[in-house]
Amino acid sequence: QVQLVESGGGLVQAGGSLTLSCAASGRIFSINPVRWYRQTPGKEREWVALITSGGTTNYADSVKGRFAISRDNAKNTAYLQMNSLKPEETAVYYCNIICAGRTYWGQGTRVTVSS
């Protein structure tokens, strides 16, 4: 069983920065990719970023150059550094691990970007 807990959300002005954390329990964290998603009301959950177990990263085009995903396997924690935030990026942000055919989600952390 894996539990994911996101934190670090909050209110920030447009152009500002936030760093989100995703803390994982269980032994599978270090050997699996971690993904960040976001969701606004009435819309599907949108993939934002990925980091593999080896540290390779990939980003949605909309966040390339502004967001950075990282991980600390010793701490079982992944991070999402978000810079130059835009009001339309107001959403609940979730982290995700897929392992052995099961998908694990955290409860999400809310990010509000004011204009």
BELMO-V198243 format. One record per pair of residues at least 24 apart in sequence whose C-alpha atoms are under 7 Angstrom apart, sorted by the first residue. I is the first residue (numbers start at 0). GAP is how many residues later the second one is. Records with the same first field share a line. If there is no record, write none. Layout:
BEGIN
I: GAP, GAP
END
This chain:
BEGIN
0: 25
1: 24, 102
2: 103
3: 101, 102
4: 101, 102
5: 88, 89, 100, 101, 102, 103
6: 102
7: 101
8: 100, 101, 102
9: 100, 101, 102
10: 100, 101, 102
11: 100, 101, 102
12: 100, 101, 102
13: 70, 71, 72, 73, 99, 100, 101
14: 68, 69, 70, 71
15: 67, 68, 69
16: 65, 66, 67, 68
17: 63, 64, 65
18: 60, 61, 62, 63
19: 59, 60, 61
20: 56, 57, 58, 59
21: 55, 56, 57, 73
22: 53, 54, 55
23: 52, 53
28: 47
29: 43, 46
31: 65, 67
32: 64
33: 61, 62, 63
34: 60, 61, 62
35: 57, 58, 59, 60
36: 56, 57, 58
37: 53, 54, 55, 56
38: 52, 53, 54
39: 51, 52
84: 28
85: 27
86: 26, 27, 28
88: 24
END
